[in-house]
Amino acid sequence: MSARPSGPARPYLVATVLTSLDGQVDEPMRFAGPYFDADAQDEAAQILDDCVGVLFGRRTYDAFAGAWSGASGAFADRINALPKYVVSATLDRTQWSNSHLLSGDAAGAVAALKQRSAGGLAVYGLGRLTRTLLTHGLVDRVRFNVHPVLAGGPPADAGLPLEAFALQAVRARASGVVVLDYTARSGSDRPVGVRPQDRP
């Protein structure tokens, strides 16, 4: 499914959020890295195919720049080619190619950028920037990628394997609630790489 909202062509903003089953959204590559397979990369690239730019807060920008600025592939090639806009009060220059700083009020700066854009804008994560844009009604669509792991718990749990689950069924209620029915995997049935010590 395209990230573009239905109806007449117009500027829009789509947010992609990586989350675990227990609702962890901070530092998502802790748990999402092993699941960013060919299908996930193709889908992420398809979202960007309709976009004319990507928005970042400071932390997400630094993480993405470190991971993708020297990479190749469908997603890497697309995000490297697109203009990247960083909303930050602390960053004074950018290193990643085709990056631009947005200064001043975040909501106002993004609203102005969105208004003059000839297509979609993408933003990643559910951090301060995305929450600000949601509060101001600037986000048109949110895509949640729910990963079949429990990623919560204190740092002392770092030596324990994450629980992984196998999806059995999906049901959407009229209210908008999505019911995900999983069976629990154990031991050797868990996907390779979902243990904290294997995180990228």
C-alpha positions as CSV (number, residue, x, y, z in Angstrom):
1,M,0.0,0.0,0.0
2,S,1.3,3.4,-0.9
3,A,2.1,5.9,1.8
4,R,0.3,8.6,-0.2
5,P,-3.1,9.6,1.2
6,S,-6.0,9.0,-1.2
7,G,-7.6,11.9,-3.0
8,P,-6.1,14.7,-5.1
9,A,-2.4,15.0,-5.2
10,R,-1.1,17.3,-2.5
11,P,1.8,17.6,-0.1
12,Y,1.6,15.1,2.8
13,L,3.7,13.8,5.6
14,V,4.0,10.1,6.5
15,A,5.6,8.9,9.8
16,T,7.1,5.4,10.1
17,V,7.4,4.1,13.6
18,L,9.2,0.9,14.6
19,T,7.9,-0.6,17.8
20,S,8.1,-3.8,19.8
21,L,5.1,-5.8,21.0
22,D,5.5,-4.1,24.4
23,G,5.5,-0.6,22.9
24,Q,9.2,0.2,23.0
25,V,10.0,2.9,20.4
26,D,13.3,4.3,21.6
27,E,16.4,3.2,19.9
28,P,14.5,0.8,17.7
29,M,17.5,-0.7,16.0
30,R,18.1,-2.5,19.4
31,F,15.3,-4.9,18.4
32,A,14.4,-4.1,14.8
33,G,17.8,-4.5,13.1
34,P,17.5,-8.3,12.6
35,Y,14.1,-7.8,11.0
36,F,15.2,-5.2,8.4
37,D,15.3,-7.8,5.7
38,A,14.9,-7.5,1.9
39,D,11.1,-7.1,2.3
40,A,11.4,-4.4,4.9
41,Q,14.0,-2.5,2.9
42,D,11.9,-2.7,-0.3
43,E,8.8,-1.4,1.6
44,A,10.8,1.4,3.1
45,A,12.2,2.4,-0.3
46,Q,8.7,2.3,-1.8
47,I,7.5,4.8,0.9
48,L,10.3,7.1,-0.2
49,D,9.5,6.7,-3.9
50,D,6.6,9.0,-3.5
51,C,8.5,11.4,-1.2
52,V,10.5,14.6,-2.1
53,G,12.3,14.9,1.3
54,V,12.9,13.3,4.7
55,L,12.6,15.0,8.1
56,F,14.7,14.2,11.1
57,G,15.2,15.3,14.7
58,R,18.8,15.5,15.8
59,R,19.2,12.0,17.3
60,T,17.5,10.2,14.5
61,Y,19.5,12.1,11.9
62,D,22.8,11.1,13.6
63,A,21.7,7.5,13.7
64,F,20.6,7.4,10.1
65,A,23.6,9.3,8.8
66,G,25.9,6.8,10.6
67,A,24.0,3.8,9.2
68,W,23.1,4.8,5.7
69,S,25.4,7.6,4.4
70,G,27.9,5.0,3.1
71,A,25.5,2.2,2.3
72,S,24.0,1.0,-0.9
73,G,20.8,-0.8,-1.8
74,A,17.2,0.1,-2.6
75,F,16.5,2.0,0.6
76,A,20.0,3.4,1.1
77,D,20.2,4.7,-2.5
78,R,16.9,6.4,-2.2
79,I,17.4,8.1,1.2
80,N,20.9,9.2,0.2
81,A,19.5,10.9,-3.0
82,L,16.6,12.7,-1.2
83,P,16.9,16.1,0.4
84,K,17.1,15.7,4.2
85,Y,15.8,18.3,6.6
86,V,17.0,18.3,10.2
87,V,15.1,20.1,12.9
88,S,17.6,20.9,15.7
89,A,18.5,23.7,18.0
90,T,22.0,22.2,18.7
91,L,23.3,21.1,15.3
92,D,25.2,23.9,13.5
93,R,26.2,22.0,10.4
94,T,25.4,18.8,8.6
95,Q,27.7,16.0,7.3
96,W,25.3,13.8,5.3
97,S,25.0,14.8,1.6
98,N,22.0,16.9,0.6
99,S,21.1,17.8,4.2
100,H,19.6,21.1,5.3
101,L,19.0,22.6,8.8
102,L,15.5,23.9,9.7
103,S,15.8,26.6,12.3
104,G,13.2,28.2,14.5
105,D,9.9,26.8,15.6
106,A,9.7,23.1,14.5
107,A,6.0,23.1,13.7
108,G,6.2,26.3,11.8
109,A,9.3,25.3,9.8
110,V,7.8,22.0,8.8
111,A,4.5,23.5,8.0
112,A,6.2,25.9,5.6
113,L,8.3,23.1,4.1
114,K,5.2,20.9,3.6
115,Q,3.3,23.7,2.0
116,R,5.9,24.3,-0.7
117,S,6.7,20.6,-1.3
118,A,5.6,19.0,-4.5
119,G,5.0,15.6,-2.9
120,G,5.4,13.7,0.3
121,L,7.7,14.1,3.3
122,A,8.8,11.2,5.5
123,V,9.7,11.2,9.2
124,Y,10.9,8.4,11.3
125,G,10.4,7.4,14.9
126,L,8.1,8.6,17.6
127,G,10.4,11.1,19.3
128,R,9.9,14.8,20.1
129,L,9.8,15.9,16.4
130,T,7.1,13.4,15.4
131,R,5.0,14.1,18.5
132,T,5.2,17.8,17.9
133,L,4.1,17.4,14.3
134,L,1.2,15.1,15.4
135,T,0.1,17.7,18.0
136,H,0.0,20.4,15.3
137,G,-1.9,18.2,12.8
138,L,0.9,18.1,10.3
139,V,1.1,14.3,10.0
140,D,-1.2,12.7,7.4
141,R,-0.4,9.0,7.9
142,V,1.4,6.9,10.5
143,R,2.7,3.4,9.7
144,F,3.5,1.3,12.7
145,N,5.9,-1.6,12.1
146,V,5.3,-4.0,15.1
147,H,8.2,-6.4,15.7
148,P,7.5,-9.7,17.4
149,V,9.8,-9.2,20.4
150,L,9.6,-7.9,23.9
151,A,12.2,-5.2,24.1
152,G,11.5,-3.6,27.5
153,G,13.1,-4.2,30.8
154,P,16.1,-2.7,32.6
155,P,19.6,-2.7,31.3
156,A,20.4,-5.6,33.7
157,D,18.4,-7.8,31.3
158,A,20.9,-7.3,28.5
159,G,22.2,-10.8,28.9
160,L,18.8,-12.4,28.5
161,P,17.3,-13.4,25.1
162,L,14.4,-11.4,23.9
163,E,11.2,-13.3,23.6
164,A,10.2,-13.8,19.9
165,F,6.8,-14.7,18.6
166,A,5.3,-16.2,15.5
167,L,2.3,-14.4,14.0
168,Q,-0.8,-16.6,13.6
169,A,-3.6,-14.1,12.8
170,V,-4.4,-10.5,12.4
171,R,-7.9,-9.0,13.0
172,A,-8.9,-5.3,12.7
173,R,-11.9,-4.1,14.8
174,A,-14.2,-1.4,13.6
175,S,-12.8,0.8,16.4
176,G,-9.4,0.8,14.8
177,V,-7.9,-1.7,17.3
178,V,-5.7,-4.3,15.6
179,V,-5.6,-7.7,17.3
180,L,-2.3,-9.6,16.7
181,D,-2.5,-13.3,17.7
182,Y,1.0,-14.9,18.3
183,T,2.4,-18.1,19.5
184,A,5.5,-17.8,21.7
185,R,8.7,-19.2,20.3
186,S,11.4,-20.6,22.5
187,G,15.0,-21.7,22.3
188,S,16.2,-22.6,18.8
189,D,12.8,-21.6,17.3
190,R,13.7,-17.9,17.9
191,P,14.9,-16.0,14.8
192,V,18.7,-15.6,14.7
193,G,19.9,-12.3,15.9
194,V,17.1,-11.2,18.2
195,R,19.2,-11.4,21.3
196,P,20.4,-8.1,22.8
197,Q,24.0,-9.1,22.4
198,D,23.4,-9.5,18.7
199,R,21.9,-6.1,18.2
200,P,23.6,-3.9,15.6
